[in-house]
Amino acid sequence: MLTQIYVKDFILLDHVNLTLEDHMSAFTGETGAGKSLLMDAIGILKGDRISASMVKDGKDKAIIEGVFQVPSHHAVRSLLDEAGYTLEDDLLIVTREFSKEGKSVARINQRTTTIAFLKEVMAALVDLHSQHDTQYLLNPKYHLSLLDRFLQQDALREDVRDTYRVFKKCDDELSQLLHADYSEDDLEFLTFQLNEIDEAMLKENELDELEEELRHMMGYEKVSAGLHAAIQLLDEEEGGLPIIYEAAHQLSGLHYDETLDTYAQKLNDAYYVMQDLTEEIKEYVQSLEFDEEHFHELQDRISYIHKIFS
């Protein structure tokens, strides 16, 4: 939504600064009052062509600036995000500045931009219609963007766009390869590589899964040693379990006040919890296996896959 427009030294206009409300606005006035000039100024914000004759007589340059409120869900936000524009308070400021010497500059949020990009952005924000205009609804160029705005499925649209970019890149590479000239040696080598890939019978995400399994197996020795050390600290004669049990036993015979009974009960509870946990760790240790043959098979398979694509 256009919230403010500033025009200075444009044709017959000296200085105009209008703030528009969140309702319908109408420009009224006699012929020659400048209504059409304001619409022309908005057209220039959209990227219409300018000329030195549009600078007011006696002035060096003209400035036209518009401030737009752009909600976060608006379709143009993704276009601006891709170009690196950040909107503070959802405000977009578009500026056109041109001089008598024919020099001109276009800015979006005070950053210089191209007219082509300006037109792309403004086409999503402003429509100008007159009795002679062709409605943009009839222009196939805008049909897809209109459908996207109607569906309001921004996340799905982004997924489709990202997927299409990957497909397009692969398709372009394939087309380039199909139209390239190859010698007999090149064809023989490519055929060999293709056959090698077919014979490998690769699966989706196989390499990542194999490398993750290999990393897990490589940590077997360290994991096993750590678990056995933990069991010793818990269950040996001088370990944690006997000490906790003895401490509970010492307190359980003291019945001089309820506080000591509470401490004894808590130590007993801790002992049985730690005992159960120790048994679980022992069972886990017994379930650990290291298949050396499978370990070497993993290494060979991973090396083979890397060799195919190296």
ZAVEX-377806 format. One line per 8 residues: number of its first residue (from 1); their letters; for each residue x, y, z of C-alpha. Coordinates in pm, 1 decimal. Layout:
<romis>
NUM = A = X,Y,Z; ...;
</romis>
This chain:
<romis>
1 = MLTQIYVK = 0.0,0.0,0.0; 125.7,347.9,-93.0; 133.6,549.0,231.9; 326.9,858.9,126.0; 439.8,1027.6,-194.4; 689.4,1312.6,-224.4; 735.3,1508.2,-547.7; 973.8,1798.9,-600.2;
9 = DFILLDHV = 1039.6,2012.5,-911.0; 854.1,1774.7,-1143.4; 722.0,1948.0,-1459.6; 480.5,2204.5,-1305.4; 487.7,2079.3,-948.0; 709.4,2267.0,-703.4; 667.9,2056.3,-393.7; 409.7,1794.1,-298.9;
17 = NLTLEDHM = 413.3,1573.1,10.7; 101.6,1361.5,55.9; 27.0,1109.6,329.3; -238.0,854.3,233.0; -461.6,671.3,479.5; -563.8,307.6,482.1; -878.1,383.2,285.1; -965.4,492.1,-66.1;
25 = SAFTGETG = -804.7,821.3,-169.3; -921.8,1043.2,-456.1; -752.0,1339.0,-624.5; -1000.9,1604.9,-733.1; -962.6,1947.9,-885.3; -1002.4,2160.2,-1193.1; -831.7,2085.9,-1522.6; -462.5,2173.5,-1492.9;
33 = AGKSLLMD = -456.5,2137.5,-1115.0; -196.4,1862.2,-1137.9; -399.0,1542.3,-1094.7; -247.5,1376.1,-1399.1; 101.7,1488.9,-1297.1; 65.6,1298.5,-968.3; -35.3,986.6,-1160.1; 260.0,1038.3,-1393.9;
41 = AIGILKGD = 486.1,1066.5,-1089.3; 355.5,732.2,-958.9; 416.2,588.3,-1305.5; 779.4,700.4,-1286.7; 808.7,525.6,-949.5; 694.1,211.6,-1133.1; 982.1,249.0,-1377.8; 832.7,460.4,-1659.3;
49 = RISASMVK = 1081.7,641.7,-1882.0; 1193.3,989.9,-1783.4; 1342.1,1280.9,-1973.6; 1526.1,1598.6,-1889.3; 1220.0,1801.5,-1993.1; 1034.7,1665.5,-1688.6; 1253.7,1875.3,-1457.3; 1073.7,2198.6,-1369.5;
57 = DGKDKAII = 1200.7,2505.7,-1554.0; 1473.2,2681.7,-1360.0; 1555.2,2375.5,-1147.9; 1851.3,2139.3,-1171.6; 1683.4,1813.4,-1080.5; 1353.8,1648.3,-986.6; 1284.7,1397.3,-710.2; 995.9,1153.6,-679.5;
65 = EGVFQVPS = 974.5,926.7,-377.2; 709.8,682.3,-256.1; 676.0,499.5,73.7; 496.0,164.7,68.6; 370.2,-51.9,354.6; 453.6,-412.2,259.9; 318.6,-683.1,494.6; 539.2,-984.0,569.5;
73 = HHAVRSLL = 315.3,-1223.4,373.5; 323.9,-1014.2,54.8; 460.6,-1198.2,-249.3; 715.8,-924.8,-324.6; 896.4,-989.7,5.7; 1067.1,-1303.6,-126.8; 1191.5,-1106.3,-428.7; 1332.2,-836.1,-201.9;
81 = DEAGYTLE = 1484.7,-1091.5,36.0; 1669.6,-1259.2,-251.5; 1814.0,-923.1,-352.0; 1927.8,-853.6,5.0; 1675.5,-585.6,101.2; 1559.8,-568.5,464.2; 1240.4,-375.5,537.7; 1230.0,-197.3,870.7;
89 = DDLLIVTR = 873.1,-173.2,1004.6; 760.5,-329.3,672.0; 838.6,-2.7,488.7; 969.7,8.7,132.4; 1101.3,342.7,2.0; 1132.4,388.5,-373.4; 1313.4,693.6,-513.9; 1367.0,827.5,-867.2;
97 = EFSKEGKS = 1597.9,1126.9,-910.0; 1685.0,1285.8,-1246.2; 1857.4,1601.2,-1367.1; 1847.1,1849.7,-1652.8; 2165.3,1688.9,-1787.6; 1980.2,1361.8,-1841.1; 2138.6,1177.8,-1548.2; 1907.7,963.8,-1338.3;
105 = VARINQRT = 1924.9,722.3,-1048.2; 1676.5,475.5,-899.4; 1691.3,362.9,-536.1; 1512.7,111.3,-317.8; 1550.7,181.8,53.0; 1830.3,427.4,-26.7; 2025.1,164.3,-223.1; 2087.6,216.9,-593.4;
113 = TTIAFLKE = 1910.2,-37.4,-813.3; 1841.4,-108.7,-1178.0; 1527.6,1.9,-1358.8; 1459.3,-359.6,-1452.9; 1455.2,-470.9,-1089.4; 1256.0,-162.1,-988.9; 990.1,-251.1,-1247.1; 976.3,-609.9,-1122.3;
121 = VMAALVDL = 922.6,-497.6,-763.6; 673.6,-222.4,-840.5; 469.8,-443.9,-1072.6; 376.3,-644.2,-762.6; 282.7,-330.7,-563.5; 114.6,-80.6,-795.9; -124.4,-101.5,-1090.4; -210.1,201.4,-1300.5;
129 = HSQHDTQY = -519.7,176.2,-1519.1; -677.6,414.7,-1762.3; -939.0,381.3,-2031.8; -662.7,292.2,-2277.2; -472.8,41.5,-2061.5; -476.2,-331.6,-2119.5; -564.1,-495.3,-1792.4; -270.6,-696.3,-1663.6;
137 = LLNPKYHL = -512.7,-978.2,-1584.6; -509.5,-1051.2,-1955.7; -130.4,-1069.3,-1966.7; -7.6,-1432.3,-1929.1; 313.7,-1295.1,-1774.1; 127.5,-1229.9,-1447.8; -96.9,-1536.5,-1434.2; 141.9,-1751.2,-1228.7;
145 = SLLDRFLQ = 208.5,-1478.9,-969.6; -166.1,-1413.0,-937.3; -227.4,-1781.6,-876.3; 47.8,-1789.4,-612.2; -101.7,-1491.1,-432.6; -447.3,-1645.9,-438.0; -330.8,-1980.8,-298.2; -116.6,-1824.2,-20.5;
153 = QDALREDV = 113.0,-2127.5,-4.9; 446.2,-1946.5,27.4; 635.9,-2237.5,188.3; 519.1,-2481.6,-79.2; 604.7,-2232.4,-352.9; 958.0,-2193.8,-215.1; 1002.2,-2572.0,-205.4; 886.0,-2603.6,-565.1;
161 = RDTYRVFK = 1113.1,-2319.3,-674.8; 1418.2,-2470.9,-501.0; 1342.6,-2812.7,-650.2; 1300.2,-2661.4,-995.7; 1636.4,-2483.1,-967.5; 1807.0,-2814.2,-892.7; 1623.7,-2978.9,-1182.1; 1705.3,-2691.6,-1418.0;
169 = KCDDELSQ = 2073.7,-2708.2,-1330.8; 2084.4,-3083.0,-1394.8; 1882.0,-3044.0,-1714.5; 2117.9,-2773.6,-1845.0; 2421.4,-2988.6,-1766.1; 2261.1,-3287.8,-1938.6; 2175.8,-3080.0,-2244.2; 2532.2,-2949.7,-2258.9;
177 = LLHADYSE = 2672.6,-3300.0,-2238.4; 2431.1,-3435.0,-2500.2; 2532.4,-3165.8,-2748.8; 2905.0,-3189.3,-2682.5; 3141.2,-3358.7,-2925.9; 3317.3,-3668.6,-2792.2; 3603.5,-3871.0,-2929.3; 3594.5,-4250.2,-2930.3;
185 = DDLEFLTF = 3820.2,-4251.9,-2624.7; 3584.0,-4015.0,-2442.5; 3281.9,-4230.5,-2526.5; 3461.5,-4544.9,-2419.4; 3558.7,-4389.0,-2086.4; 3207.5,-4250.3,-2023.0; 3054.3,-4587.5,-2106.3; 3293.0,-4753.2,-1861.7;
193 = QLNEIDEA = 3193.6,-4503.9,-1589.0; 2821.4,-4555.4,-1657.3; 2857.2,-4932.8,-1640.7; 3055.2,-4900.3,-1318.9; 2777.6,-4690.4,-1161.4; 2511.3,-4940.8,-1274.8; 2707.3,-5234.3,-1136.0; 2751.7,-5058.0,-801.4;
201 = MLKENELD = 2371.3,-5069.1,-748.2; 2381.4,-4753.8,-537.5; 2097.0,-4665.9,-304.5; 1969.8,-4322.4,-208.6; 2168.1,-4175.9,84.8; 2375.2,-4496.2,99.1; 2709.3,-4320.3,141.1; 2588.3,-4109.0,434.4;
209 = ELEEELRH = 2441.3,-4415.2,605.0; 2755.3,-4622.0,553.8; 2984.4,-4348.9,685.1; 2762.4,-4302.5,991.0; 2774.0,-4677.9,1062.7; 3151.5,-4678.4,1016.6; 3194.1,-4390.3,1261.0; 2981.1,-4581.4,1510.4;
217 = MMGYEKVS = 3193.8,-4895.8,1475.5; 3517.7,-4699.6,1498.1; 3408.7,-4578.0,1840.6; 3349.4,-4933.3,1967.5; 3678.2,-4964.6,2154.8; 3643.1,-4629.6,2328.6; 3276.4,-4691.1,2417.9; 3349.3,-5040.3,2549.1;
225 = AGLHAAIQ = 3639.8,-4919.2,2764.0; 3431.9,-4635.5,2904.9; 3142.2,-4865.4,2995.2; 3366.9,-5116.5,3169.3; 3534.0,-4837.0,3364.5; 3190.7,-4709.6,3472.1; 3089.5,-5058.6,3589.5; 3407.7,-5088.6,3792.8;
233 = LLDEEEGG = 3346.4,-4752.3,3958.8; 2994.5,-4858.7,4046.4; 3018.1,-5228.6,4129.2; 3368.5,-5313.2,4249.9; 3446.3,-5366.8,4617.6; 3548.3,-5003.4,4659.3; 3292.3,-4875.9,4407.5; 2993.6,-4651.3,4448.7;
241 = LPIIYEAA = 2731.6,-4920.3,4513.3; 2898.7,-5085.0,4815.1; 2976.8,-4742.8,4963.2; 2616.2,-4623.7,4926.7; 2489.8,-4953.3,5072.1; 2724.2,-4929.3,5372.0; 2626.2,-4566.5,5432.3; 2257.3,-4663.1,5431.0;
249 = HQLSGLHY = 2329.5,-4952.8,5667.3; 2512.0,-4725.4,5912.2; 2220.5,-4483.4,5929.3; 1946.0,-4745.9,5937.9; 2041.6,-4850.6,6292.6; 2011.1,-4498.8,6429.8; 1655.0,-4430.7,6541.4; 1714.9,-4124.2,6753.6;
257 = DETLDTYA = 1508.1,-3894.4,6530.6; 1303.3,-3906.1,6210.5; 1563.5,-3710.4,6013.8; 1812.6,-3996.5,6033.6; 1546.6,-4244.1,5920.5; 1475.8,-4016.7,5621.4; 1843.7,-4005.5,5528.4; 1869.7,-4383.0,5556.7;
265 = QKLNDAYY = 1564.1,-4430.7,5334.2; 1697.0,-4192.0,5070.7; 2031.3,-4374.0,5065.6; 1848.6,-4706.1,5028.1; 1644.3,-4565.0,4738.8; 1961.3,-4432.9,4575.5; 2129.8,-4770.3,4618.1; 1851.9,-4962.4,4441.4;
273 = VMQDLTEE = 1828.2,-4705.2,4161.3; 2203.9,-4725.5,4104.4; 2191.8,-5104.1,4122.7; 1924.7,-5119.5,3850.9; 2119.6,-4874.3,3637.2; 2438.3,-5078.6,3681.6; 2258.1,-5393.4,3562.2; 2128.2,-5206.3,3257.0;
281 = IKEYVQSL = 2481.5,-5093.0,3171.4; 2609.3,-5449.8,3206.3; 2335.9,-5576.8,2972.6; 2423.3,-5304.0,2722.0; 2791.0,-5402.3,2733.7; 2699.7,-5765.3,2668.2; 2491.7,-5658.1,2366.2; 2787.1,-5478.2,2207.0;
289 = EFDEEHFH = 2946.3,-5662.9,1919.3; 3227.4,-5578.9,1685.6; 3216.5,-5761.1,1353.2; 3561.1,-5708.8,1206.0; 3460.8,-5858.1,872.5; 3163.9,-5621.6,844.2; 3391.0,-5331.3,944.8; 3623.9,-5402.4,651.8;
297 = ELQDRISY = 3325.5,-5446.5,419.8; 3205.2,-5097.8,515.2; 3547.9,-4948.9,447.5; 3571.7,-5121.4,110.1; 3220.4,-5013.1,6.0; 3280.5,-4650.6,104.5; 3614.2,-4643.8,-79.9; 3448.0,-4797.1,-385.9;
305 = IHKIFS = 3171.5,-4534.5,-393.6; 3422.2,-4248.9,-353.9; 3633.0,-4400.0,-632.7; 3334.3,-4409.5,-870.1; 3261.1,-4038.7,-828.9; 3616.9,-3912.1,-796.5;
</romis>
